Amino acid sequence: MLVFAALLLSAQQQPRVAPDSRILEARYELAYPWWDSNRGTPLPLSKTFGDPSGQLRLLNTSGAVETSGHPFFTPLGSNGRACITCHQPTSAMSLSLDLIRQRWADTQGKDPLFAAIDGSNCPNLPQEKEESHSLLLERGLFRIALRWPPFAASGQPIKPDFRIEVVRDPTGCNRNSDSISVYRRPRVAANLKYIARPSGVTLMADGREPSLRSQAITAALTHEQASVPPTPAQLKQIEDFERQLFMAQHSDNLGGLLGEPGGPPLLGADNLASGIAGVGAVPASGNLPASFDPWRNLSTANLAIRQRAFRESVLRGVDLFASREFGLPDRRRGTCAACHRPGINRSRDIGTTNLPTAKESPELPLFRITCDASAPPHPQLGRTFLTQDPGRALITGKCADAGSILMQQFRGLIARAPYFANGSAVDLTELVDFYDRRFGIGLTEKEKQDLVNFLSIL
């Protein structure tokens, strides 16, 4: 089995977000590190891309995709963007902070990615200045402006059961009483066959979109500033493309090939496309530890020492994820796998946006939420509290939903940092640290690294 050359540090402690120069060279020595709209070249049946810990793989199950004139790859509006602008192949069909910064440097901030409408902190700021785009360049965040009060899908207004006040407005974009501006990361436009299902599933961080087609319409009208919605034929092309595209980590610099024949059925884009794997951290069978049985008999395996040590670390991370219990805010006990299992598609307040558990970020807006006396209060915070993003409450109008964010898929994590909807975790170590503090899990440093190693190979 191929053992990568960059195996100089301990497999247990090697940093996952500080690649050496050889890894960086591999990352950017690609056929197309940035995919421009209107590029016109086909997206191959299968393509691997370097990332900070190995390789990511994209798989088109319908074959190579002709992108010339394709509405996912072609601007539909006035600002030069296409869907591909914010869903880049090298960033696991999302957009990593590294790639955003590289694009700013390469184009002096002139790329359509930085369009004033939402690629800057507020459209009325001087767009030529880097600080006007600081939330995108420092946190990977786009501005999301939502109508307030909200409207139901039927077009009927919703009467909120809480009052929202602007406490802090560093971007100046929350002076309009008809909308609320929050700042969020772009989600992954791959593996959507398993996420965008017809039975009551919602999309986006706040669950505001009921289908891939509605999401494509909203994206064209807002992010691309189109004057008219995409045609039915264009919408079908976009949805068909998104439903046949699969993405997962392909290889690890320490762990080797991940989707190898006879290996763990959770890993690799082929297993994902076949339906064996799940898009979260738990396989379709629901039995996470059993899915790694092929790696458990490592003592007699023909593996290099560092490769064996890394895989043993992953196995410990798998068992921690599946079996380490901790207290949840509702006073029940659970595990990581309890929330990140097949079929789960719901929003939760895990503490990333509401204070006091959220990381205080003075560069983000801050809102005071006050529940009506007749409304159910927030389950943990009561009737009055502060939040940097009210989350799903901006869609439902319910105080109890404030701060709730729809859980994301886990695939290709290492290629698309930072993490959480607000980009508050710069790497997987910070992500694991947050959960450890938030839920009082009591992880040791070794256990944290084991979890990081597991998450990095999904």
Secondary structure, DSSP 8 states (H G I E B T S, - for coil): ----S---S-TTT--SS---HHHHHHHHSSS-SS--TT----B-SEEEEEETTEEEEEEETT-SB--TT-TTTS--SSSS--HHHHSBGGGTTB--HHHHHHHHHHHTT-SGGG-HHHHSS-TTS-TTSGGGGHHHHHH--EEEEEESS-B-TTS-B---SEEEEEEE-TTS----TTEEEEEE-----SSGGGTS-TTT--BSTT--BSSHHHHHHHHHHHTS--SS---HHHHHHHHHHHHHEEEEEEEETTTEESS-TTS-TTSSHHHHHHTSS-SSSS-TTS-HHHHTGGGT--TTS---HHHHHHHHHHHHHHHHHHH--EE-TTS-EE-HHHHSSTT---EE--SSSBTTTS---TTS-EEEEEE-TTS--BTTTBSEEEES--BTHHHH--GGGTTBEE----TTGGGS-SBSTT--BSSHHHHHHHHHHHHT----HHHHHHHHHHHHT-
